[in-house]
Amino acid sequence: MALAVAFGLGTGLGAGAVLAEARSETRCGWFVNPTPGNFYLTDAEGDWWFAAQGALEVGGWDNLDWSEADFGDDWVATNGSYGYGCACAAGDYGRAAEGEVWFIDRLKALPLAKCLRDPALPPPPRG
C-alpha cells in the first residue's frame, strides 16, 4: 500500500484534491536503485519513490533525459551494478509524510561528495 500512496493511487482523494496538493520543486539527495526496477530518492524529509518493480511508475519517468543522470565514477555499486549516487530530481511532489511523487521531469546526477557533505541528509544507503 505504501507504494500506491507514493504514486498518488488509492489515497481516496478526488483528482482535484490530489492536484491541489502537488507542488513543483527540486529535491536533492541519495538516488537509489537497489534492485531491478526500483528507484527512489532519499532526502532530508524521507524517501520519494519514482518506480517500483511490478508497480506503476510516476509520470514523466519514461521521458527523462538520462544523459543528465550519468553518475560515472560517482555511482556506488552495492549489488552488482545496482547501488546509489547523489542527484537532484525536479518534479511535482505531494506530502513528505507519504513520500508522494506525482511527476518527475528532470533527474541530474551530482558529485557524490555533495551528498556526503550535506548534514541534512541521512548517511548513504547500505548494500
N, C-alpha and C positions, 0 to 999 in steps of 0.2 A: 504494500500500500504506500510506503514512503516514496517509491519511485513514481507512482501515479500522481501523488501530490506534487512532487518536484517538477513534473512535466505539466502541471496545471490540469490534470484529469482527475475526475472523481472528487472534486472539492465540494460539490453540492452548490456551487455558485453559478449564477447565470453568466452568460458570456459578457454582458455589460459590466457586471461586478468584477469579473476577472480582469478585463482590460483596464478598468479604473484603478486597480491596484498596481499594475505593472509600471515600472519607471525605467527609462533608458539610463544606463550607466556603464562604466567600465570597472570591472573588478580584477584585481591582480593577486596572484598567489601561486600555490603549487598546482600545476596542471598534471593530473594523474591519469595514467592509462595502465591499470594494474593487470588486466587480463583482456582477452579479445572482446571488442565491442563495448567496453566500459570506459567512460571518460567523464571526469569531473574536475572542478577547480575548488581548492580549499583556500579560503582567505580568512581574515580575522573574524568574520562572522559565522563561518561554517562551511559546509560542503554544498556545491552547486552542480547538480548532475546535468550533463548535456546529452548523454547517450548511455543506454544500458542494454546489454545483450538480451535479446528476446523481448525488448520493450520499445516503445516509441522513442524517437529522437526529438529534441527540441527543434522548432522551426529555424531554418537557416543553416542547420548543421551540414546538410549535404551540399550547400553552396559556398562554403568557406573557401577563402584563398589560402590554401595550405602552404604556399610558398613563404608566407609570413610566420608560419608556425614550424619552421625548420630549426630544431633545437641544436643540431650538430653535436659538438662536444659538451654542450650544456644539458644533455639528456643523461639521466642516471638510470641505467638498466638494473632492475631488481628481480625480474622474472623473464629470462630470455631477453627479447627486445622490448618487453613491457617495462614501464617504470614511471618516472616523473621528470618534470622540468619546471621552470619558472615562466609564467606567462600572464598576459592581460587578456581578458575576454570582454568585448563590448557587446551589449545586447539589452534586452528588456527583462528585468528581474522583478519578482514579486517579493513576498515576505521572507526575510532572512531566517526566521524561525523554522520555516518549512523548506528552505533551500529552493524556492520556486524560480525556475528559468522559463520564460515564455518564448524567447527568440534570441539567437546569437548571430551577430553579423560580422564579427572580426575576432580572430584569435592571433595574438602576436607573441612569439617567443621572446624571452628576455634572458640576459645572462643569469646563470644560477646564483651568482654572488648577490644579486639584487634581493632575492627572496631570503637567502641565508642571513643577510644583514638587516632584514626588516623585523624589528622587535614585536610588531603586532601579529606576525604570523606564527602559527604553531611550528614545531620542529618539522623537518621534511618527513614525508611518509617512509615507513619501513617496509622492506620487501618481504 
